[in-house]
Amino acid sequence: MTELDELFARSRDLGPRPSGDLMARVLADAAQVQVQVLRAAPRPPPRPEPLVIRPATGPGGWLMDLFGGAGALAGVLTAGVAGLVLGYVQPVGLSYLGALLTPSATVSQSLELMPGLDALLTEE
Amino acid sequence: MARDNLAEVGDDALLILYANGDPQAARLLMDRLLPGSLRHAARVLGDRSEAEDVAQEALLRLWRVAPDWRQGEAQPKTWLYRVVANLCTDRLRARQRRGTTPLDEAPDPEDPVPGVQALMIDGERMAALQAALLALPDRQRQAVVLRHIEGLTNPEIAGVLEIGVEAVESLTARGKRALQAILSGQKSALGYEEV
């Protein structure tokens, strides 16, 4: 081994060693970056929340529960009010429709829902 | 994972464990990689304070790259030496632009007092080696430090300096010859017998 090789070997042994302050700085950097890395990591998609049916509260809550919620109750009430209005007003066009659907003697004779069907059904 | 169990784990696996949140991985990696990075930077820059900044910055970059690290593609140690080499080169260029010389880089007196020569100790030999290293061009210095002080193989140095293996062989050979030439005149001052 030459003197230079010996110097190299000694340099490896006697080289600067990390101070406590430097190691603390490096570890602080590592901890800070690790937190950022873990925060930035993609997370699994959230699981859908289970369906929870909560009883309606307030006055009339029992009625809403009976019909299956406020929406269903509103629909039933709207249909009821519409029926009352139609029954009270009795629009002209509605009476024709009623006459068609009501089985009376005059109308049933003239109503041909499927003209020509008799010819197909007739046996020779 | 317990620290004892991690002792046998490779650097690249440790880096992945660090990215996955293992609390012990960073300290183990630091224990393995910081001394070499600091030695490398100190020998190339000749300034302890600057070398500490470079080593800290290099490791900071390693922590940041950890989530994207792919096991088996590169070794953290080699990657870190490359970052240190580039950071040192940047600082040396900045020094040249400013025209400044750090205190540690100031050359030693050419003619030591004769009575002191017999009392040469390791520290003075190291100072002489450091002064000689700083007289080399940047790339030669990096190659010599990595080869003869850090003990890297020529292919590893080629990866660090991003040059071919033949270029590494040439740089280390020329660097070593230059060092021998610089130090040959100080043999007796360094406590070596003249041959």
Interface residues (C-beta under 8 A of the other chain):
Chain A: T2 E3 L4 D5 L7 F8 R10 S11 R12 L14 G15 P16 R17 P18 S19 L22 M23 R25 V26 L27 D29 A30 A31 V33 Q34 V37 L38 A40 A41
Chain B: Y18 A19 G21 A26 R27 M30 L34 P35 L38 R39 A42 R43 R48 A51 E52 A55 Q56 L59 L60 W63 R64 A66 P67 D122 G123 R125 M126 L129 H148 I149 E150 G151 K176 L179 Q180 L183 K187 L190 Y192
